[in-house]
Amino acid sequence: MANLTKLEFVALDISGKNYLSCVLDAEIHLDAMGVGDTIKEKNKASDQENVKAMIFMRHHLDEALKIEYLTIKDSLVLWKNLKERYDYRKMVFLPKARH
């Protein structure tokens, strides 16, 4: 069943084609929600803040990605896994965009 709630921005596609814009949007929204520290190393975020960030992040993932990362319950771990999977796109597409 399709997700019927309104997204703040387009969900991260499984291909990662919109990874760069999603990362920026997610960071901005998490900061605005007061839970931006949950995706930073050595954070002191509470369990409630972590859950709030996880709900937000999972809400903005493609359905296939949600299933793939189903067992992850920590927002920092999810953030790192997505970064590891798609961050190479910065090296490929960012120089082209700047040129």
Biotite code that builds the C-alpha atoms (Angstrom):
import biotite.structure as struc

atoms = struc.array([
    struc.Atom([0.000, 0.000, 0.000], chain_id="A", res_id=1, res_name="MET", atom_name="CA", element="C"),
    struc.Atom([1.315, 3.449, -0.881], chain_id="A", res_id=2, res_name="ALA", atom_name="CA", element="C"),
    struc.Atom([2.370, 5.790, 1.861], chain_id="A", res_id=3, res_name="ASN", atom_name="CA", element="C"),
    struc.Atom([-0.529, 8.213, 2.206], chain_id="A", res_id=4, res_name="LEU", atom_name="CA", element="C"),
    struc.Atom([1.046, 10.772, 4.526], chain_id="A", res_id=5, res_name="THR", atom_name="CA", element="C"),
    struc.Atom([2.624, 13.876, 3.055], chain_id="A", res_id=6, res_name="LYS", atom_name="CA", element="C"),
    struc.Atom([6.384, 13.818, 2.538], chain_id="A", res_id=7, res_name="LEU", atom_name="CA", element="C"),
    struc.Atom([8.444, 16.908, 3.307], chain_id="A", res_id=8, res_name="GLU", atom_name="CA", element="C"),
    struc.Atom([10.642, 16.034, 0.318], chain_id="A", res_id=9, res_name="PHE", atom_name="CA", element="C"),
    struc.Atom([10.937, 13.239, -2.240], chain_id="A", res_id=10, res_name="VAL", atom_name="CA", element="C"),
    struc.Atom([11.853, 9.875, -0.705], chain_id="A", res_id=11, res_name="ALA", atom_name="CA", element="C"),
    struc.Atom([15.322, 8.461, -1.360], chain_id="A", res_id=12, res_name="LEU", atom_name="CA", element="C"),
    struc.Atom([15.124, 6.295, -4.462], chain_id="A", res_id=13, res_name="ASP", atom_name="CA", element="C"),
    struc.Atom([16.685, 2.820, -4.272], chain_id="A", res_id=14, res_name="ILE", atom_name="CA", element="C"),
    struc.Atom([18.953, 3.728, -7.207], chain_id="A", res_id=15, res_name="SER", atom_name="CA", element="C"),
    struc.Atom([20.309, 6.646, -5.185], chain_id="A", res_id=16, res_name="GLY", atom_name="CA", element="C"),
    struc.Atom([19.789, 9.088, -8.047], chain_id="A", res_id=17, res_name="LYS", atom_name="CA", element="C"),
    struc.Atom([18.397, 11.702, -5.640], chain_id="A", res_id=18, res_name="ASN", atom_name="CA", element="C"),
    struc.Atom([20.790, 10.936, -2.760], chain_id="A", res_id=19, res_name="TYR", atom_name="CA", element="C"),
    struc.Atom([22.536, 14.304, -2.724], chain_id="A", res_id=20, res_name="LEU", atom_name="CA", element="C"),
    struc.Atom([19.343, 16.326, -2.487], chain_id="A", res_id=21, res_name="SER", atom_name="CA", element="C"),
    struc.Atom([17.823, 13.908, 0.051], chain_id="A", res_id=22, res_name="CYS", atom_name="CA", element="C"),
    struc.Atom([20.854, 14.147, 2.332], chain_id="A", res_id=23, res_name="VAL", atom_name="CA", element="C"),
    struc.Atom([20.699, 17.928, 2.338], chain_id="A", res_id=24, res_name="LEU", atom_name="CA", element="C"),
    struc.Atom([16.934, 17.965, 2.845], chain_id="A", res_id=25, res_name="ASP", atom_name="CA", element="C"),
    struc.Atom([17.108, 15.375, 5.628], chain_id="A", res_id=26, res_name="ALA", atom_name="CA", element="C"),
    struc.Atom([19.846, 17.257, 7.499], chain_id="A", res_id=27, res_name="GLU", atom_name="CA", element="C"),
    struc.Atom([17.893, 20.506, 7.302], chain_id="A", res_id=28, res_name="ILE", atom_name="CA", element="C"),
    struc.Atom([14.632, 18.905, 8.428], chain_id="A", res_id=29, res_name="HIS", atom_name="CA", element="C"),
    struc.Atom([16.251, 16.941, 11.259], chain_id="A", res_id=30, res_name="LEU", atom_name="CA", element="C"),
    struc.Atom([17.898, 20.143, 12.525], chain_id="A", res_id=31, res_name="ASP", atom_name="CA", element="C"),
    struc.Atom([14.581, 21.987, 12.280], chain_id="A", res_id=32, res_name="ALA", atom_name="CA", element="C"),
    struc.Atom([12.942, 19.197, 14.290], chain_id="A", res_id=33, res_name="MET", atom_name="CA", element="C"),
    struc.Atom([15.648, 19.514, 16.956], chain_id="A", res_id=34, res_name="GLY", atom_name="CA", element="C"),
    struc.Atom([17.085, 16.041, 16.349], chain_id="A", res_id=35, res_name="VAL", atom_name="CA", element="C"),
    struc.Atom([19.932, 16.838, 13.953], chain_id="A", res_id=36, res_name="GLY", atom_name="CA", element="C"),
    struc.Atom([22.538, 15.589, 16.416], chain_id="A", res_id=37, res_name="ASP", atom_name="CA", element="C"),
    struc.Atom([21.204, 12.041, 16.146], chain_id="A", res_id=38, res_name="THR", atom_name="CA", element="C"),
    struc.Atom([23.106, 11.534, 12.879], chain_id="A", res_id=39, res_name="ILE", atom_name="CA", element="C"),
    struc.Atom([26.419, 12.843, 14.231], chain_id="A", res_id=40, res_name="LYS", atom_name="CA", element="C"),
    struc.Atom([29.214, 10.809, 15.799], chain_id="A", res_id=41, res_name="GLU", atom_name="CA", element="C"),
    struc.Atom([29.382, 10.673, 19.594], chain_id="A", res_id=42, res_name="LYS", atom_name="CA", element="C"),
    struc.Atom([25.992, 12.312, 19.978], chain_id="A", res_id=43, res_name="ASN", atom_name="CA", element="C"),
    struc.Atom([24.192, 12.460, 23.286], chain_id="A", res_id=44, res_name="LYS", atom_name="CA", element="C"),
    struc.Atom([20.718, 12.204, 21.828], chain_id="A", res_id=45, res_name="ALA", atom_name="CA", element="C"),
    struc.Atom([18.018, 10.656, 23.959], chain_id="A", res_id=46, res_name="SER", atom_name="CA", element="C"),
    struc.Atom([16.173, 7.510, 22.957], chain_id="A", res_id=47, res_name="ASP", atom_name="CA", element="C"),
    struc.Atom([13.114, 9.635, 22.187], chain_id="A", res_id=48, res_name="GLN", atom_name="CA", element="C"),
    struc.Atom([15.125, 11.905, 19.860], chain_id="A", res_id=49, res_name="GLU", atom_name="CA", element="C"),
    struc.Atom([16.623, 8.868, 18.121], chain_id="A", res_id=50, res_name="ASN", atom_name="CA", element="C"),
    struc.Atom([13.174, 7.342, 17.580], chain_id="A", res_id=51, res_name="VAL", atom_name="CA", element="C"),
    struc.Atom([11.835, 10.632, 16.230], chain_id="A", res_id=52, res_name="LYS", atom_name="CA", element="C"),
    struc.Atom([14.757, 10.826, 13.761], chain_id="A", res_id=53, res_name="ALA", atom_name="CA", element="C"),
    struc.Atom([14.315, 7.177, 12.726], chain_id="A", res_id=54, res_name="MET", atom_name="CA", element="C"),
    struc.Atom([10.610, 7.662, 12.030], chain_id="A", res_id=55, res_name="ILE", atom_name="CA", element="C"),
    struc.Atom([11.401, 10.703, 9.901], chain_id="A", res_id=56, res_name="PHE", atom_name="CA", element="C"),
    struc.Atom([14.250, 9.024, 8.015], chain_id="A", res_id=57, res_name="MET", atom_name="CA", element="C"),
    struc.Atom([12.344, 5.794, 7.323], chain_id="A", res_id=58, res_name="ARG", atom_name="CA", element="C"),
    struc.Atom([9.361, 7.852, 6.170], chain_id="A", res_id=59, res_name="HIS", atom_name="CA", element="C"),
    struc.Atom([11.598, 9.295, 3.428], chain_id="A", res_id=60, res_name="HIS", atom_name="CA", element="C"),
    struc.Atom([13.001, 6.004, 2.107], chain_id="A", res_id=61, res_name="LEU", atom_name="CA", element="C"),
    struc.Atom([11.896, 4.013, -0.900], chain_id="A", res_id=62, res_name="ASP", atom_name="CA", element="C"),
    struc.Atom([9.824, 0.987, 0.162], chain_id="A", res_id=63, res_name="GLU", atom_name="CA", element="C"),
    struc.Atom([12.555, -1.435, -0.936], chain_id="A", res_id=64, res_name="ALA", atom_name="CA", element="C"),
    struc.Atom([15.128, 0.443, 1.161], chain_id="A", res_id=65, res_name="LEU", atom_name="CA", element="C"),
    struc.Atom([12.811, 0.318, 4.170], chain_id="A", res_id=66, res_name="LYS", atom_name="CA", element="C"),
    struc.Atom([12.676, -3.448, 3.864], chain_id="A", res_id=67, res_name="ILE", atom_name="CA", element="C"),
    struc.Atom([16.423, -3.749, 3.364], chain_id="A", res_id=68, res_name="GLU", atom_name="CA", element="C"),
    struc.Atom([17.187, -1.689, 6.470], chain_id="A", res_id=69, res_name="TYR", atom_name="CA", element="C"),
    struc.Atom([14.282, -3.052, 8.507], chain_id="A", res_id=70, res_name="LEU", atom_name="CA", element="C"),
    struc.Atom([16.368, -4.266, 11.446], chain_id="A", res_id=71, res_name="THR", atom_name="CA", element="C"),
    struc.Atom([18.246, -0.997, 12.014], chain_id="A", res_id=72, res_name="ILE", atom_name="CA", element="C"),
    struc.Atom([16.910, 0.908, 15.008], chain_id="A", res_id=73, res_name="LYS", atom_name="CA", element="C"),
    struc.Atom([19.556, 3.607, 15.415], chain_id="A", res_id=74, res_name="ASP", atom_name="CA", element="C"),
    struc.Atom([19.431, 6.723, 13.253], chain_id="A", res_id=75, res_name="SER", atom_name="CA", element="C"),
    struc.Atom([23.222, 7.131, 13.182], chain_id="A", res_id=76, res_name="LEU", atom_name="CA", element="C"),
    struc.Atom([23.680, 3.533, 11.982], chain_id="A", res_id=77, res_name="VAL", atom_name="CA", element="C"),
    struc.Atom([21.054, 4.004, 9.265], chain_id="A", res_id=78, res_name="LEU", atom_name="CA", element="C"),
    struc.Atom([22.649, 7.317, 8.223], chain_id="A", res_id=79, res_name="TRP", atom_name="CA", element="C"),
    struc.Atom([26.102, 5.686, 7.989], chain_id="A", res_id=80, res_name="LYS", atom_name="CA", element="C"),
    struc.Atom([24.777, 2.703, 6.026], chain_id="A", res_id=81, res_name="ASN", atom_name="CA", element="C"),
    struc.Atom([23.064, 4.944, 3.487], chain_id="A", res_id=82, res_name="LEU", atom_name="CA", element="C"),
    struc.Atom([26.165, 7.122, 3.246], chain_id="A", res_id=83, res_name="LYS", atom_name="CA", element="C"),
    struc.Atom([28.352, 4.079, 2.675], chain_id="A", res_id=84, res_name="GLU", atom_name="CA", element="C"),
    struc.Atom([25.981, 2.846, -0.012], chain_id="A", res_id=85, res_name="ARG", atom_name="CA", element="C"),
    struc.Atom([25.432, 6.112, -1.937], chain_id="A", res_id=86, res_name="TYR", atom_name="CA", element="C"),
    struc.Atom([28.120, 8.645, -0.978], chain_id="A", res_id=87, res_name="ASP", atom_name="CA", element="C"),
    struc.Atom([30.236, 7.716, -4.007], chain_id="A", res_id=88, res_name="TYR", atom_name="CA", element="C"),
    struc.Atom([27.669, 9.687, -6.022], chain_id="A", res_id=89, res_name="ARG", atom_name="CA", element="C"),
    struc.Atom([29.181, 12.895, -4.620], chain_id="A", res_id=90, res_name="LYS", atom_name="CA", element="C"),
    struc.Atom([32.502, 12.062, -6.242], chain_id="A", res_id=91, res_name="MET", atom_name="CA", element="C"),
    struc.Atom([30.832, 11.138, -9.533], chain_id="A", res_id=92, res_name="VAL", atom_name="CA", element="C"),
    struc.Atom([28.176, 13.800, -9.964], chain_id="A", res_id=93, res_name="PHE", atom_name="CA", element="C"),
    struc.Atom([29.263, 16.811, -7.905], chain_id="A", res_id=94, res_name="LEU", atom_name="CA", element="C"),
    struc.Atom([32.323, 17.627, -10.078], chain_id="A", res_id=95, res_name="PRO", atom_name="CA", element="C"),
    struc.Atom([30.164, 17.337, -13.196], chain_id="A", res_id=96, res_name="LYS", atom_name="CA", element="C"),
    struc.Atom([27.574, 19.688, -11.709], chain_id="A", res_id=97, res_name="ALA", atom_name="CA", element="C"),
    struc.Atom([30.252, 22.223, -10.736], chain_id="A", res_id=98, res_name="ARG", atom_name="CA", element="C"),
    struc.Atom([31.804, 22.057, -14.194], chain_id="A", res_id=99, res_name="HIS", atom_name="CA", element="C"),
])
